[in-house]
Amino acid sequence: MSPLLFLLACAVACLFIWWLLIETEGVYLGKRAVIWLYDLYARRYDRVKQFDEYSDQLLLAEPLLDRISPQVDPLILDLATGSGRLPLLLARNGRFHGHVIGLDHSRKMLAVAGSKIEQERFQAFISLVRGDAMDLPFPDGAFDAVACLESLEFFPDPEAALAELARVLRPGGVLLTSNRIDMRWMPGRIVSRSRFTQILNACGMLSIEFETWQEDYDKVWARKAGGTESRRASAREPNAGLRNHR
Ligand SMILES: C[S@@+](CC[C@H](N)C(=O)[O-])C[C@H]1O[C@@H](n2cnc3c(N)ncnc32)[C@H](O)[C@@H]1O
């Protein structure tokens, strides 16, 4: 092999490895690789993502609470909670008086979430559980709302994970999730809005709404078919607003 050809082969191999490990976050290498990479990445995750509290409150927490309203003490599951983005948004929001369970498979991501929850003294609002998206350790209909943000495409079987989310959601409960729309780098892992709708319908989800959200993701709302009664009926909190970090 000529030196030029050898260099070219090395460059292609490096690009491929970069794509497998960095660009697609190990998704084509299986669940263990994905979790291993998130364990490695956990301490840098928030710095890289640079979440904006104001826009996350406006675009995630507030509309979720609006949809659950008038119930103010819902039980919510945040699947693949990572560093605790959604549980912390809800706990900081003065309208929320319920409890969020954040589930993730990565010990290190959960450790980052746990230290933030402890620092802000939100233990009464948030519990963390280590588990697998494909086999949720909760009974049918246990939650008033379920969420799974920026994560479905990393699971071994996103459709099965959506079916699990629908299973643990009570009839009439709210689903908040995201559908990846950037198709350049994850072939076979991304579905169209119409296919996503079909998958959700097959899980018994109705009132499906897509919202343009971020460069890489649409936000998706749905409601599980069946009753509209809250798990625990309660009145709306009169003084809404952001709760001080405690
Ligand atoms: C991009 S992060 C999203 C975190 C969070 N939802 C957010 O919006 O910041 C993806 C998360 O999915 C978790 N994850 C990947 N595969 C999983 C699985 N099979 N079961 C549970 N969690 C998983 C990873 O550990 C990681 O924390």
PDBQT file of the ligand as one rigid body, heavy atoms in Angstrom, charges set to zero:
ROOT
HETATM    1  C1  LIG A 301     -29.038  13.377  25.757  1.00  0.00    +0.000 C 
HETATM    2  S1  LIG A 301     -29.240  12.788  27.398  1.00  0.00    +0.000 S 
HETATM    3  C2  LIG A 301     -30.784  13.558  27.797  1.00  0.00    +0.000 C 
HETATM    4  C3  LIG A 301     -30.910  13.878  29.250  1.00  0.00    +0.000 C 
HETATM    5  C4  LIG A 301     -32.116  14.754  29.643  1.00  0.00    +0.000 C 
HETATM    6  N1  LIG A 301     -33.376  14.144  29.258  1.00  0.00    +0.000 N 
HETATM    7  C5  LIG A 301     -31.995  16.143  29.075  1.00  0.00    +0.000 C 
HETATM    8  O1  LIG A 301     -32.906  16.609  28.376  1.00  0.00    +0.000 OA
HETATM    9  O2  LIG A 301     -30.979  16.795  29.357  1.00  0.00    +0.000 OA
HETATM   10  C6  LIG A 301     -29.656  11.077  27.160  1.00  0.00    +0.000 C 
HETATM   11  C7  LIG A 301     -29.788  10.291  28.457  1.00  0.00    +0.000 C 
HETATM   12  O3  LIG A 301     -30.336   8.987  28.137  1.00  0.00    +0.000 OA
HETATM   13  C8  LIG A 301     -29.787   8.053  29.052  1.00  0.00    +0.000 C 
HETATM   14  N2  LIG A 301     -29.990   6.707  28.505  1.00  0.00    +0.000 N 
HETATM   15  C9  LIG A 301     -29.511   6.209  27.341  1.00  0.00    +0.000 A 
HETATM   16  N3  LIG A 301     -29.930   4.957  27.168  1.00  0.00    +0.000 NA
HETATM   17  C10 LIG A 301     -30.723   4.654  28.231  1.00  0.00    +0.000 A 
HETATM   18  C11 LIG A 301     -31.480   3.504  28.616  1.00  0.00    +0.000 A 
HETATM   19  N4  LIG A 301     -31.499   2.399  27.844  1.00  0.00    +0.000 N 
HETATM   20  N5  LIG A 301     -32.190   3.537  29.760  1.00  0.00    +0.000 NA
HETATM   21  C12 LIG A 301     -32.181   4.650  30.543  1.00  0.00    +0.000 A 
HETATM   22  N6  LIG A 301     -31.481   5.767  30.240  1.00  0.00    +0.000 NA
HETATM   23  C13 LIG A 301     -30.759   5.765  29.093  1.00  0.00    +0.000 A 
HETATM   24  C14 LIG A 301     -28.326   8.479  29.133  1.00  0.00    +0.000 C 
HETATM   25  O4  LIG A 301     -27.677   7.949  30.271  1.00  0.00    +0.000 OA
HETATM   26  C15 LIG A 301     -28.466  10.016  29.166  1.00  0.00    +0.000 C 
HETATM   27  O5  LIG A 301     -28.501  10.503  30.490  1.00  0.00    +0.000 OA
ENDROOT
TORSDOF 0
